Amino acid sequence: VPSPTEIVVTSENFKTVLHWQYPSVPETPRFIVEIKPYDLGYYKNVSTCVNTSAHFCDISEEICNPYLSHWLRVKAVVGSQQSEYVETNEFILQRHGQIGPPKLNLSSHGDKIMVDIYHLV
């Protein structure tokens, strides 16, 4: 069973997602994602991404400390066979995450301009 490829972590406005590619196979592949926070020291399942058929996994809720190193890995399961895990490079939210500009709404009221700034969600 081939391993997933092109594994990448993206993070924008604290929404952090692991993405991967997988070749077409006759049977639907399922994927298992695990995370290893530096302070834990070992891999644990990402409960929302066990036996998923998606080629991505939202890990936003898994990262509690934005300054800590994390590693992620994913493997494929096809029928009764499974691939080797493929591991990401070190991911640190504070270093690798991106923060986009806030959402603004401008309106005029007579001779005044109102600026509403919305928090990132």
N, C-alpha and C positions, 0 to 999 in steps of 0.2 A: 504494500500500500504506500503510495507516495506521500511525503510530508507536505504540509502547507508551505507556500512560498510567499515572497514579497510581504513579509510581516512588518507592519509599521504601526506606531502609536501616534495618534493625533490628539491634540488637546487645545480646545479653544473655549474661552470663557468657562473654564472648569468642567466642560463636557469632554471627557477623556475616553477615547475609543481605540481598541485594537482592531486592525484590519488585516486580512490575509487573502491570498488567492489560492485556488485549488483547481486542478485540471478536471475535465469532465470524465466521469466514470459511470459505468452502467447503473450501479446502485447508488442511492442518495447517500453522500457522505455526511457523517455527524462529526462534530468537533467538541473537544474538551479544552477549556482554557483554565490555566492556573496562574496565580500571582505569588510572588515572593517579596514581601516587604523586608527591607534591610533589618528592622528590629525583630521580626519574627524568625528569620534565618532559614526558612524552608518554604516550599511551595504548598499552597492550598488551593482547592477548587474555587473558581468564581461561580457561585451557585446558580446564577442566571445564565451561565454559558456552559452547562454540562449537557451533552447530547444535542447541541443546537445545530440546525442546518444552515444558519446564517453564516456569512463570511466576515462577520464583525462581532465585537462584544463591547458593550458599554461598561467600562470599569470605573466610572466616575465615583460610585459609592464605595469602591474598594480603597481609594486613596484618601486616608485620613490626615496624613501629615505631608504637606506640600514640599517639605525640605528633605524628606527621606528618599533614598534610592529604592526603586522597585524594579523587578524583572518579571516578565510575562512569558508564558510559553503556551503553545497550542499544538494539539495533535489531531489527526484524523482517525475516525473509526468507520470502516466500511465492512458491513456484515460482521463477521466474527474476527476480522483482522484489524490491526491498528498500526499507525505509522509511528515513527520516532517523534518525540517532541522537538519543536523548533523554538529557540529562545530569542527574545528581543535583546537589544543592548540595554544598558542601564537607562531607566527613565526616572527623572526627577521633575515633578510638576512645576516647581518654582523655576527651574532652569529651562525646561523644554515646552512648557505650556505657553500658549499665546492668549493675550487679552485683547479683544477687539474694541473698537470705539463704542461709547455708549450710544443708545438710541435717543435721538432728539426729536422734539416736536416744536416747531416755531409757529406762532400765531400773532397777529397784531390786533390790538384793542385800542381804537382811537389813535393817540399819539404814542402808545406804548407797544413794545415788542415783548411777548411772553415766550420764555424758553422753558420747556419741560424736559427734564433729563430723567431717563428711565434706568433703573439699576439693571445690571446684567443678571440674567436668570439662567 
